[in-house]
Amino acid sequence: MKKVLKTIAAVLALIAATSNANAQLYVTGNFGMSNTTGEKETSVLNSTITYNERIHNVFHIGAELGYYFSDNMAVGGEVRFYHDKYKDANNKSNWDAENSFQFNPYFRYDFVASDKINFGVKTKAVFGFGKSKNQDEAVSKSTDIRFGFFPVLNYKFNSHWSAGVEFGSLYYQHYVTKNPNNDNKDKTNKWSANLSWESLGFSVVYTF
């Protein structure tokens, strides 16, 4: 416990040492949603490949706490809830959905830091945990770990209030699904670039 407290104290001391008069604490509420049709799911049965068209709905909401310790650098963390659902476009009674929670610590660097605009990139680690089920009530649990880069833009209305947009990402993902009734696991490790509408998020920011 003492080592943990000493580590936290050392980090806070480092932030304080590198801070200037413009150091600012901020809080954010964020959300996003998307509806995509025409996504293709590939399946193979008896050597026959079929393509099913699916509808993909995503909704997420969360909160964020961050600290600018210089004009263009900040550290912070996000907490987010995601609801992710797929439906068969030709038979909407066929579906699968996942609810998940994420905790995402990040470092932010702004390439542009003016009186009105901040534009930069969050270098973010994502730790997600979720549960999925389908129309047959089959349940699985998931673990989603990512590390990547997420562009972000803020527009300042005044010294306290601003609006933010996050769109796109480039990340490495380790994703595991597990059937809680047995030891079966599916693992995915991949690099991905996401420029779809599901990556779009909006936020309202209050700076102290």
Residue frames as qw, qx, qy, qz and C-alpha x, y, z in Angstrom:
[[0.000, 0.885, 0.465, 0.000, 0.00, 0.00, 0.00],
 [0.312, -0.786, 0.103, 0.524, 2.83, 2.39, 0.87],
 [0.412, -0.117, 0.595, 0.680, 4.46, 1.71, -2.51],
 [0.204, 0.638, 0.656, 0.347, 1.21, 2.54, -4.31],
 [0.149, -0.938, -0.251, 0.188, 0.83, 5.81, -2.39],
 [0.407, -0.583, 0.324, 0.624, 4.46, 6.72, -3.09],
 [0.385, 0.192, 0.670, 0.605, 3.95, 6.03, -6.81],
 [0.073, 0.824, 0.533, 0.177, 0.82, 8.21, -6.93],
 [0.294, -0.875, -0.034, 0.382, 2.64, 10.99, -5.07],
 [0.459, -0.311, 0.483, 0.677, 5.57, 10.78, -7.49],
 [0.296, 0.473, 0.659, 0.505, 3.24, 11.04, -10.51],
 [0.078, -0.924, -0.375, 0.000, 1.42, 14.03, -9.03],
 [0.411, -0.723, 0.164, 0.530, 4.75, 15.69, -8.22],
 [0.445, -0.004, 0.585, 0.678, 5.93, 15.16, -11.81],
 [0.155, 0.715, 0.585, 0.349, 2.75, 16.69, -13.18],
 [0.243, -0.928, -0.187, 0.212, 3.06, 19.64, -10.82],
 [0.497, -0.499, 0.320, 0.633, 6.70, 20.15, -11.78],
 [0.318, 0.128, 0.625, 0.702, 5.88, 20.29, -15.49],
 [0.085, 0.794, 0.602, 0.004, 2.73, 22.37, -15.08],
 [0.232, 0.155, 0.038, 0.959, 2.46, 26.04, -15.95],
 [0.213, 0.182, 0.343, -0.896, -0.05, 28.81, -15.28],
 [0.560, 0.129, -0.355, -0.737, -2.36, 27.38, -17.93],
 [0.102, -0.003, -0.990, 0.099, -2.81, 23.99, -16.20],
 [0.564, -0.068, -0.018, -0.823, -6.50, 23.06, -16.29],
 [0.243, 0.079, 0.948, -0.189, -8.74, 20.32, -14.97],
 [0.488, 0.107, -0.296, -0.814, -11.75, 19.33, -17.10],
 [0.457, 0.133, 0.845, -0.244, -14.71, 16.96, -17.06],
 [0.306, 0.199, -0.575, -0.732, -16.58, 15.62, -20.08],
 [0.662, 0.225, 0.623, -0.350, -19.85, 13.90, -20.87],
 [0.158, 0.377, -0.672, -0.618, -19.81, 12.04, -24.18],
 [0.705, 0.264, 0.586, -0.299, -22.12, 9.97, -26.38],
 [0.181, 0.379, -0.652, -0.632, -22.40, 8.47, -29.83],
 [0.697, 0.247, 0.617, -0.269, -24.70, 6.32, -31.95],
 [0.189, 0.391, -0.637, -0.637, -24.82, 4.82, -35.42],
 [0.779, 0.270, 0.487, -0.289, -27.04, 2.72, -37.64],
 [0.078, 0.502, -0.698, -0.504, -25.40, 0.85, -40.51],
 [0.855, 0.268, 0.337, -0.290, -27.15, -1.32, -43.09],
 [0.723, 0.633, -0.260, -0.092, -25.65, -3.54, -45.73],
 [0.213, -0.628, 0.745, -0.074, -22.91, -5.12, -43.60],
 [0.811, 0.211, -0.485, -0.248, -22.07, -8.64, -44.81],
 [0.596, -0.457, 0.628, -0.202, -21.65, -11.70, -42.58],
 [0.541, 0.400, -0.693, -0.260, -19.91, -14.64, -44.24],
 [0.715, -0.250, 0.578, -0.303, -20.84, -18.22, -43.29],
 [0.356, 0.366, -0.806, -0.302, -19.83, -21.59, -44.71],
 [0.717, -0.046, 0.560, -0.413, -22.09, -24.65, -44.64],
 [0.830, 0.218, 0.509, 0.073, -21.38, -27.88, -46.58],
 [0.522, -0.061, 0.424, 0.738, -18.69, -26.09, -48.62],
 [0.161, 0.723, 0.485, 0.466, -21.24, -23.43, -49.63],
 [0.265, -0.143, -0.236, 0.924, -20.41, -19.79, -48.88],
 [0.042, -0.782, -0.570, -0.249, -23.34, -17.50, -48.08],
 [0.213, 0.132, -0.173, 0.952, -23.45, -13.80, -47.36],
 [0.197, -0.716, -0.666, 0.067, -26.08, -12.46, -44.98],
 [0.102, 0.567, 0.021, 0.817, -26.86, -8.76, -44.95],
 [0.462, -0.487, -0.617, 0.410, -26.98, -7.34, -41.45],
 [0.110, -0.865, -0.101, -0.478, -28.07, -4.16, -39.66],
 [0.617, -0.074, -0.459, 0.635, -25.60, -2.85, -37.09],
 [0.253, -0.870, -0.150, -0.396, -26.67, -0.47, -34.28],
 [0.593, -0.017, -0.448, 0.669, -24.26, 1.06, -31.78],
 [0.264, -0.872, -0.109, -0.396, -24.92, 3.35, -28.81],
 [0.668, -0.100, -0.443, 0.590, -22.38, 4.53, -26.25],
 [0.237, -0.890, -0.055, -0.386, -22.37, 7.03, -23.39],
 [0.776, -0.138, -0.354, 0.504, -19.70, 7.93, -20.87],
 [0.260, -0.965, 0.018, 0.001, -17.79, 10.40, -18.75],
 [0.745, 0.342, -0.177, 0.545, -14.21, 11.62, -18.72],
 [0.410, -0.893, 0.029, 0.186, -11.83, 13.38, -16.33],
 [0.762, 0.380, 0.002, 0.524, -8.68, 15.01, -17.66],
 [0.402, -0.824, 0.010, 0.399, -5.90, 17.40, -16.76],
 [0.576, 0.733, -0.049, 0.357, -3.98, 19.73, -19.09],
 [0.667, -0.599, 0.002, 0.444, -0.53, 20.12, -17.55],
 [0.295, -0.286, 0.320, 0.854, 0.72, 22.28, -20.44],
 [0.377, 0.415, -0.100, -0.822, -0.81, 24.21, -23.33],
 [0.668, 0.322, -0.447, -0.500, -1.05, 21.13, -25.54],
 [0.437, 0.129, -0.886, 0.089, -0.60, 18.02, -23.37],
 [0.626, -0.346, 0.219, -0.664, -3.08, 16.30, -21.08],
 [0.181, 0.060, -0.977, 0.092, -3.64, 13.05, -19.21],
 [0.580, -0.095, 0.185, -0.788, -6.98, 11.56, -18.26],
 [0.114, 0.036, 0.993, -0.022, -9.33, 8.63, -18.15],
 [0.529, -0.044, -0.306, -0.790, -12.71, 7.67, -19.62],
 [0.329, 0.109, 0.896, -0.278, -15.51, 5.40, -18.43],
 [0.441, 0.184, -0.390, -0.787, -17.92, 4.27, -21.16],
 [0.594, 0.168, 0.737, -0.274, -20.94, 2.01, -21.61],
 [0.228, 0.275, -0.648, -0.673, -21.50, 0.41, -25.06],
 [0.700, 0.263, 0.583, -0.318, -24.56, -1.31, -26.52],
 [0.132, 0.430, -0.696, -0.560, -23.74, -3.10, -29.78],
 [0.672, 0.232, 0.626, -0.320, -26.40, -5.02, -31.73],
 [0.097, 0.227, -0.742, -0.623, -26.53, -6.90, -35.05],
 [0.664, 0.310, 0.508, -0.453, -29.77, -7.98, -36.79],
 [0.397, 0.138, 0.780, 0.463, -30.32, -10.06, -39.92],
 [0.203, 0.239, -0.157, -0.937, -31.72, -7.64, -42.51],
 [0.465, -0.040, -0.675, -0.571, -33.95, -10.37, -43.97],
 [0.669, -0.435, -0.598, -0.078, -35.05, -11.86, -40.66],
 [0.045, -0.665, 0.316, -0.675, -34.92, -9.40, -37.78],
 [0.841, -0.480, 0.033, -0.249, -35.77, -12.12, -35.26],
 [0.891, 0.025, -0.126, 0.436, -32.15, -13.27, -35.75],
 [0.023, 0.910, -0.181, 0.373, -29.90, -11.00, -33.71],
 [0.760, -0.247, -0.364, 0.478, -27.02, -10.84, -31.28],
 [0.089, -0.908, 0.011, -0.409, -26.19, -8.01, -28.89],
 [0.679, -0.061, -0.432, 0.590, -23.43, -7.07, -26.47],
 [0.280, -0.934, -0.038, -0.218, -23.38, -4.72, -23.47],
 [0.779, 0.040, -0.258, 0.570, -19.93, -3.70, -22.28],
 [0.295, -0.949, -0.003, 0.110, -18.11, -1.29, -19.99],
 [0.715, 0.425, -0.139, 0.537, -14.74, 0.32, -20.75],
 [0.411, -0.853, 0.042, 0.319, -12.09, 2.09, -18.71],
 [0.708, 0.547, 0.111, 0.433, -9.70, 4.03, -20.96],
 [0.414, -0.740, 0.081, 0.524, -6.65, 5.90, -19.57],
 [0.636, 0.647, 0.225, 0.356, -5.01, 8.20, -22.14],
 [0.370, -0.476, 0.102, 0.791, -2.37, 10.77, -22.97],
 [0.430, 0.815, 0.386, 0.051, -3.46, 13.61, -25.26],
 [0.404, -0.316, 0.238, 0.825, -1.23, 15.72, -27.47],
 [0.376, 0.829, 0.345, -0.228, -2.69, 18.69, -29.39],
 [0.583, 0.183, 0.341, 0.715, -1.05, 19.66, -32.68],
 [0.006, -0.550, -0.208, -0.808, -3.23, 22.80, -32.70],
 [0.383, -0.555, -0.603, 0.427, -3.91, 24.67, -29.44],
 [0.096, 0.372, 0.138, 0.913, -5.48, 28.08, -30.02],
 [0.235, -0.018, 0.413, -0.880, -8.00, 30.27, -28.21],
 [0.708, 0.133, 0.012, -0.693, -10.87, 28.53, -30.03],
 [0.905, 0.231, -0.293, -0.204, -9.62, 25.20, -31.40],
 [0.394, -0.531, 0.749, -0.028, -7.76, 22.24, -29.93],
 [0.894, 0.320, -0.195, -0.247, -6.98, 19.44, -32.38],
 [0.104, -0.609, 0.781, -0.093, -4.89, 16.44, -31.43],
 [0.727, 0.073, -0.663, -0.164, -4.61, 12.73, -30.82],
 [0.685, -0.517, 0.375, -0.350, -5.32, 10.62, -27.77],
 [0.431, 0.310, -0.846, 0.051, -2.91, 7.75, -27.21],
 [0.679, -0.306, 0.199, -0.637, -5.32, 5.49, -25.42],
 [0.110, 0.097, -0.986, 0.084, -5.41, 2.10, -23.70],
 [0.662, -0.173, -0.166, -0.710, -8.84, 0.46, -23.69],
 [0.014, 0.064, -0.962, 0.264, -9.93, -2.16, -21.15],
 [0.599, -0.066, -0.162, -0.781, -13.43, -3.47, -21.92],
 [0.100, 0.014, 0.971, -0.217, -15.55, -6.19, -20.33],
 [0.529, 0.071, -0.156, -0.831, -18.89, -7.30, -21.71],
 [0.436, 0.119, 0.872, -0.187, -21.63, -9.90, -22.00],
 [0.340, 0.185, -0.525, -0.758, -23.37, -11.00, -25.20],
 [0.483, 0.205, 0.819, -0.234, -26.49, -12.97, -26.03],
 [0.140, 0.042, -0.641, -0.753, -28.56, -13.81, -29.10],
 [0.625, -0.129, -0.202, -0.743, -32.15, -14.68, -29.99],
 [0.794, -0.107, -0.595, -0.070, -31.60, -18.18, -28.60],
 [0.576, -0.785, 0.111, -0.201, -30.47, -16.75, -25.24],
 [0.880, 0.060, -0.160, 0.443, -26.96, -18.13, -25.78],
 [0.274, -0.958, 0.088, 0.020, -24.64, -16.13, -23.52],
 [0.803, 0.180, -0.145, 0.550, -20.93, -15.35, -23.81],
 [0.364, -0.873, -0.016, 0.323, -18.53, -13.05, -21.99],
 [0.658, 0.619, 0.011, 0.428, -15.89, -10.87, -23.62],
 [0.494, -0.678, 0.061, 0.540, -12.65, -9.11, -22.81],
 [0.538, 0.760, 0.164, 0.325, -11.52, -6.31, -25.13],
 [0.508, -0.658, 0.117, 0.543, -8.02, -4.82, -24.74],
 [0.581, 0.710, 0.191, 0.348, -6.74, -2.22, -27.20],
 [0.400, -0.604, 0.077, 0.685, -3.93, 0.28, -27.60],
 [0.480, 0.495, 0.495, 0.529, -4.12, 2.95, -30.25],
 [0.157, -0.160, 0.036, 0.974, -4.51, 6.48, -31.52],
 [0.092, 0.695, 0.713, 0.001, -7.80, 8.41, -31.59],
 [0.186, 0.290, 0.143, 0.928, -8.10, 11.88, -33.27],
 [0.181, -0.708, -0.621, 0.283, -10.08, 14.45, -31.30],
 [0.165, 0.412, 0.168, 0.880, -11.21, 18.05, -31.90],
 [0.210, -0.636, -0.590, 0.451, -12.55, 20.63, -29.41],
 [0.115, 0.587, 0.238, 0.765, -14.20, 23.99, -30.09],
 [0.278, -0.308, -0.555, 0.721, -14.23, 26.48, -27.20],
 [0.054, -0.800, -0.492, -0.338, -17.28, 28.67, -26.64],
 [0.207, -0.897, 0.177, -0.348, -15.70, 30.46, -23.67],
 [0.066, 0.606, -0.725, 0.321, -13.12, 29.81, -20.93],
 [0.506, -0.192, 0.725, -0.426, -15.27, 27.08, -19.35],
 [0.770, 0.300, 0.487, -0.282, -17.42, 25.41, -22.01],
 [0.166, 0.484, -0.669, -0.539, -16.45, 23.60, -25.19],
 [0.904, 0.215, 0.165, -0.331, -17.77, 20.94, -27.55],
 [0.246, -0.511, 0.785, 0.252, -15.76, 17.96, -28.73],
 [0.877, 0.349, -0.103, -0.315, -15.76, 15.46, -31.59],
 [0.395, -0.447, 0.788, 0.153, -13.85, 12.17, -31.77],
 [0.838, 0.447, 0.040, -0.311, -13.75, 10.28, -35.07],
 [0.736, 0.519, -0.430, 0.063, -11.63, 7.43, -36.36],
 [0.636, -0.630, 0.442, -0.051, -8.96, 5.26, -34.77],
 [0.672, 0.454, -0.582, 0.048, -5.90, 3.15, -35.44],
 [0.560, -0.549, 0.491, -0.378, -5.36, 0.44, -32.82],
 [0.369, 0.203, -0.907, 0.000, -4.12, -3.01, -31.92],
 [0.709, -0.288, 0.090, -0.637, -6.82, -5.24, -30.39],
 [0.169, 0.102, -0.969, 0.147, -6.79, -8.37, -28.26],
 [0.633, -0.129, 0.013, -0.764, -10.37, -9.66, -28.06],
 [0.111, 0.064, -0.985, 0.119, -11.49, -12.79, -26.22],
 [0.685, -0.211, -0.093, -0.691, -14.97, -14.33, -26.00],
 [0.067, 0.160, -0.950, 0.260, -15.73, -17.15, -23.56],
 [0.633, -0.355, -0.523, -0.446, -18.71, -19.41, -23.01],
 [0.320, -0.533, 0.517, -0.589, -19.37, -19.27, -19.23],
 [0.915, -0.132, 0.153, -0.349, -20.72, -22.85, -19.31],
 [0.956, 0.067, 0.074, 0.275, -17.47, -24.39, -20.56],
 [0.500, -0.590, 0.246, 0.585, -13.86, -23.55, -21.30],
 [0.586, 0.496, 0.445, 0.460, -14.34, -22.69, -24.98],
 [0.150, -0.761, 0.009, 0.631, -12.62, -19.46, -25.97],
 [0.613, 0.635, 0.278, 0.379, -12.27, -17.50, -29.21],
 [0.407, -0.654, 0.065, 0.634, -9.32, -15.10, -29.46],
 [0.535, 0.756, 0.217, 0.309, -8.63, -12.34, -31.96],
 [0.448, -0.610, 0.118, 0.642, -5.41, -10.33, -32.24],
 [0.515, 0.563, 0.435, 0.479, -5.27, -7.72, -34.98],
 [0.154, -0.271, 0.028, 0.950, -4.39, -4.21, -36.10],
 [0.207, 0.681, 0.688, 0.141, -7.44, -2.20, -37.21],
 [0.056, -0.045, 0.061, 0.996, -8.26, 1.20, -38.65],
 [0.076, 0.613, 0.777, -0.125, -11.82, 2.35, -37.97],
 [0.006, 0.084, -0.145, -0.986, -13.27, 5.20, -40.04],
 [0.193, -0.475, -0.789, -0.338, -16.90, 4.09, -39.80],
 [0.295, -0.624, -0.112, -0.715, -19.73, 6.10, -38.25],
 [0.785, -0.507, -0.356, 0.006, -19.66, 3.92, -35.12],
 [0.640, -0.063, -0.252, 0.723, -16.34, 5.60, -34.20],
 [0.019, 0.548, 0.093, 0.831, -18.01, 9.04, -34.13],
 [0.434, -0.556, -0.617, 0.350, -18.58, 10.52, -30.69],
 [0.005, 0.736, 0.076, 0.672, -19.68, 13.92, -29.39],
 [0.546, -0.351, -0.547, 0.529, -18.89, 15.50, -26.04],
 [0.150, -0.903, -0.089, -0.392, -19.60, 18.51, -23.86],
 [0.675, 0.036, -0.401, 0.618, -16.60, 19.70, -21.86],
 [0.303, -0.932, -0.082, -0.182, -16.44, 21.86, -18.73],
 [0.634, 0.284, -0.357, 0.624, -13.05, 23.29, -17.77],
 [0.506, -0.751, -0.344, 0.251, -12.47, 24.52, -14.22]]
